[in-house]
Structures are given as C-alpha cells and as structure tokens.
Amino acid sequence: MSEASVIHDIGYQRYDGPRLGRRAVFGAMYIHGLRAAYGLGRSAKSKIFPWLVVGICLLVGVILAAVKAQTGLEALNYFTYADSMSWLIIFFAAIVAPELVSRDMRSGVLPLYFSRPLRASDYIGAKVASMVTAVWLLLAVPQLIMFLGAAFTTKNGISDVWKELGDLLPGWAYSLLWALVFTGIGLLVASLTGKRAFAAGGIVAVFLMTTPAVGVLSIMPSQDAQELAGLASPSTLVSGVGQWIYPTANTGMMIGRFGPVYLIEAITLVAACMLLLLARYRRVAAL
Amino acid sequence: MSTVAWITARGLFGRRRVLLLLPLPILLIVLAVICDAAGVDAREWGAPVIVGLGLAVLLPVVALIVGTGVLGSEVDDGTIVHILTKPLPRRDIILAKLGVAVVASAVTAAVPLFVAGVLADSVRFGLALAVAAALGAVAYSALFLLLSLLTRRPVLLGLVYILVWEGLLGRFVSGTRVLSIEQYVITVGDRLSPATDILDPKVGLPVALVMAAIFAVGGTLFAVNRLRSFSMAGETS
C-alpha cells in the first residue's frame, strides 16, 4: 500500500449515438410481445402451448377448406369458424396474457421499464396491440386458408372470388372483435397477479363462470330474457354482435331486436377493460 | 403425518387464495335458486346448471385449484425442501397432502351440488350428487397432485385436460369419454338416483368405478414415485 493509487483510463466512453424515443420503445415492446405470444425466441417448452392451439386452428381451417374444395359443402363459414374456435381462443388468451404482463410483475422489471421515456399508456398500448395481433392472426390465417381454398376452386371465375372476398373481410373484422374483447379481459385479469398459473386460471374462470349463466338465462320463460342472455358471457356477446351486423352469419344467436345492445356492451366492455388497465398501471408507474 | 396435513391445510386456507374457491359454488347455488324461483322446469335447468356448471366446471376447477395448490405452491416457493428433508416416508407426505386436497375440494363441490340437487329434484338426488362429487374429488385430486409434480405449469395442463379433453373432445369423440372423470361422476350420480333424468350417463357403472379407482390409486402411486426422486428445478423459461 506504499505507492499512490492511480486511476487508469480504460477507455470508457459516453454514449453519443442517437437516442430513440417513446415510439421506438413502443415498437420494440410490440415486436417483443408478439414474439413472446408465440414463444419465439424462448425455449422449446414455452412454444408447446401456443403452437398446440395454432396447430389445431390451422388444422381445422385446412380441413374446412379441403372439404369445401372437394364437395362444395360449407361446414362452417368465416363467422361460425371463429365461434367454434372460441374455447381455443380463451385458452390462447390464458397462455398469452400472463406471458405478456404477469411475467413483468413477477420478475420485477416494471420499474426498469418505467425509468425509460415510456408512459403507462405506452406500456398498455404495446401489450394490447401485440396481444390483439397475436389473437387476430390465430383466427385470420386459417380464415385466409379457407378463402384461398374457396378462391382457387371457384366455378364462375373472378366474380366468385370477389363474392368470397366480400365474405372474408367481414370475417376478419369479426376476428378482430374477438381479439379485442378477449385481449381486454385477458390482460386485465393477468395484470392483477404476478403468478402466471393464477392468471391463466383466472382468465379461464371468467369464461367458465359466465357461460353457464347464458345457458340458464336462455331457458327463462320470458323471451326478452332469452334474447338478452348472450350479454352475460363475452363469447356469446361477440357472436351476438356478429349476428346483428351481419345477419347471414348464422351464428345461431337469438338476439331479436337487441342487436344494438350487444354492440354497445361490447364497446363498453373493451373500453372499460382498457381504462381499468390504465388505472392499474398508473399506480405501478407511480411506485 | 398429521403435522404435514395440518401445515398443508393452513397453507391452503390461511391465505387470500382460499377466496378463489368461493365464487363458483355461490354462482351455482344462486343460479339454482333463481331457476327454481322463476318456476322453470327442473328437467330444463338441471342439465345446464348441475351438469354444465356443477360437474363440468365447479368440481374439476375446484379440484384443480386445491390439488395443484397443496404441493405446487410449496414447490414454487421452495419450502418443499423443509418437508422433504424430514425423516418422513414420501408416501406419507403425498397421502397427507392428498387427504387435505380431497376433503377440501369434496366439501367445496359437494355442498353446492347437494343444494342444487335438492332444489332440482329431491334430497336423494342431492345426496347422490354429493357422493358422486366426493368420488370425483378423489380422482381429480390425485390426477392434479400428480400433475403438479410432473410439470412446472400444472394449472395450464390441468385446464387443457378439463377444457379440451373433457369439454371439447368428450362432447364429440365418444372414445375419450372412457378416460374422462366427469363421465364417471355423472354415471355414479345417475346410478345412485336413477329416477331423475337430469344426468345422462355415457359410460357403464363398472367402467366408471374401475377407471376412477385407477385414476386415484395410479395417480397417488405415481406421485409417490415421482416425489422419491424429486429434484428442485430452477426457474425455467
């Protein structure tokens, strides 16, 4: 300890490149969320569940396209396809939503996120956008396969293709509605707990508990109660909106004259979920 | 052994998590009371409420929460080490935890089902449902306890079993019914109270009893075997 201590210059430099702002953070989180939803860039274990759901959805889509191409029989149209996948969508939401938000809470990285030029609304926005995209792709890609199958085996040339396209686009919009509703509920439930298992259970529980309520309401003696029954569960709510906007969808929902009520509730539900999510993260951001 | 059971019960009921068990039974009773009060025929509301909500959702979900909670939560926070290092046979640990899980889920599921059964038909039907639910709780608990030892994500895998295997495939593919605990419960409940035509059994009684026993005993033995060579894994992906 005799010689005087020396500070060596070992070449540390300040970062003087371009500083990316909120938009870049948003974009990075969106891409990361979308990849995380499908387990891309993660271990093989975390790919099992999402790709199981994707596989089943694709398989059903391919089968439907093949059946229609071979026999001309339309077992399910673009709307009823989304409906019949409803349990898989719920399951997918229960996988993806905890992956997107519960993980961040569990591993305590939220303070790190919010020490960047990132606001609570950006965080929510990126998470919502990536999950909506993930769920929408889950439905839209098989719908596209069904469309291609129908378009390449058409009997009357290009006019049939246009007609088919006219069916596909509302079907895509319908899938977007599914994605919005399920993303809102899924992310809201998942943001309440840091444990992924509980978050997944909670999301599924929301649907498990509301579905029987619809079943019970639809056998009530009053016809109004029967036609309003679909409001009780998110999945029948979405079907009801689809049925009202696009009456040839054949979703099998009896909505009577209450179509606007379904639409209003769907919009309110999505908006309420987003606002609650914002409120939830305002507090975390302040911590 | 009783100490392990006591610790497990305290870990299960001593936290806020126990409140998760409440909404489903309350919903079942509320729906049954509403239907009964509205004067709907029991044959109409019996199927959606008792089978659709009670046996297909309430019983498996409660058993899933409890069954994966008794051991899984200790594996998660690492306190399982304290039990494993005690000079206790692994068999006793599993049996104690399974016992607590069975009692907790059987009570949580049987009480609302009994109330709904009484409202729908008779006390006899209510008792039949309660007994069948208790039997189902044994099989489900053994299965989900085993799952919590086999995988790091037992709740998700259990949900796949409940939703996809029992819910989706059980409805369309008749072969999967032989491996569906829900169907055993329906069969047993129907056999105990044959006069009511709310339950619609799809498998025979011997098949139901034997398969339920295989699930319960096999699950327990496999779980004991797994716990014998259990290694604490770190946090994965």
HADDOCK unambig.tbl for C-alpha pairs under 7 A between the chains (distance, minus, plus):
assign (segid A and resid 42 and name CA) (segid B and resid 237 and name CA) 6.89 0.50 0.50
assign (segid A and resid 43 and name CA) (segid B and resid 237 and name CA) 6.23 0.50 0.50
assign (segid A and resid 46 and name CA) (segid B and resid 237 and name CA) 6.72 0.50 0.50
assign (segid A and resid 197 and name CA) (segid B and resid 153 and name CA) 6.81 0.50 0.50
assign (segid A and resid 197 and name CA) (segid B and resid 155 and name CA) 5.68 0.50 0.50
assign (segid A and resid 197 and name CA) (segid B and resid 156 and name CA) 6.69 0.50 0.50
assign (segid A and resid 200 and name CA) (segid B and resid 156 and name CA) 6.89 0.50 0.50
assign (segid A and resid 201 and name CA) (segid B and resid 155 and name CA) 6.89 0.50 0.50
assign (segid A and resid 208 and name CA) (segid B and resid 57 and name CA) 6.71 0.50 0.50
assign (segid A and resid 209 and name CA) (segid B and resid 24 and name CA) 6.89 0.50 0.50
assign (segid A and resid 212 and name CA) (segid B and resid 48 and name CA) 6.30 0.50 0.50
assign (segid A and resid 212 and name CA) (segid B and resid 49 and name CA) 6.57 0.50 0.50
assign (segid A and resid 212 and name CA) (segid B and resid 52 and name CA) 6.46 0.50 0.50
assign (segid A and resid 212 and name CA) (segid B and resid 53 and name CA) 5.72 0.50 0.50
assign (segid A and resid 215 and name CA) (segid B and resid 48 and name CA) 5.92 0.50 0.50
assign (segid A and resid 216 and name CA) (segid B and resid 45 and name CA) 6.36 0.50 0.50
assign (segid A and resid 216 and name CA) (segid B and resid 48 and name CA) 6.47 0.50 0.50
assign (segid A and resid 216 and name CA) (segid B and resid 49 and name CA) 6.88 0.50 0.50
assign (segid A and resid 220 and name CA) (segid B and resid 40 and name CA) 6.72 0.50 0.50
